[in-house]
Amino acid sequence: MNDPAIPSPAERQALNAALITSGTETGFWDDDGRPAPWPDDIDEWAPVSQPPGATEPQDPPF
């Protein structure tokens, strides 16, 4: 996965250092709700999707 929106590991390290220094949030939070740095494995993430749920024949599809 080579998404241009995801910084390289070296860029993430520099961004995290700058964010820690300035107190800026990355948009990521830890399990306790505190601001967290860019995850090291973000370039390995994949979207989670689920198949649509089954509906009854008389139910609308939305």
C-alpha positions, 0 to 999 in steps of 0.5 A, spaced: 500 500 500 503 506 497 498 512 499 501 519 498 496 521 504 500 517 509 507 519 511 513 515 510 516 512 517 522 517 517 516 523 516 512 520 521 518 520 526 519 527 524 512 529 525 511 526 531 517 529 534 514 536 532 507 534 534 510 532 541 514 539 541 508 543 539 502 539 543 498 539 536 494 533 536 495 528 530 488 525 530 490 519 533 488 517 540 490 511 545 485 507 548 484 512 554 483 517 549 489 521 550 492 524 543 497 519 540 503 519 535 502 516 528 502 509 528 508 505 526 504 500 522 499 505 519 502 503 512 499 496 513 492 498 515 486 496 511 479 498 511 474 494 514 468 493 511 462 488 512 457 485 507 450 488 507 445 485 512 440 480 510 433 483 510 426 481 509 423 481 502 418 486 504 423 490 507 426 496 503 433 495 502 436 501 506 
